[in-house]
């Protein structure tokens, strides 16, 4: 392996029919699905809040935000549903996932620019795509998922 090859560790998960990855350095924790408390007048994509050891965390539903259909999951797969707790600009947010997959190591040379048409999440939120034996892995750029105004609104929800 050449010296300029770098490895990227990704937490991978299923959302809808696609597989996504987030840089492991952006992930704080992964939690099994828990009850959330709804917040009146919150944006439609905010599922509610979750109390994580005394810290109130807004829970984001990317299905609603990006109009992604939920897949049919077996009972076994539903046990792998939950939240990925990420940090964006110093704020903790929970993202609902359909199924946690695994941590993978990707060579940065394998990452390709996202195609212009991709189902679900817009290309502006995607860092790149990796073609793998079991299909495409879409790498999310979590720092672009929300604009500054949305982040400020989410921060006020988390309090």
Secondary structure, 3 states (H helix, E strand, C coil): CCCCCCEEEEEEEEECCEEEEEEHHHEEEEEECCCCECCCCCCCCEEEEEEECCEEEEEECHHHHHCCCCCCCCHHHHCCCEEEEEEECCEEEEEEECEEEEEEEEEHHHCECCCCCCCCCCHHHEEEEEEECCEEEEEECHHHCCCHHHHHHHHHHHC
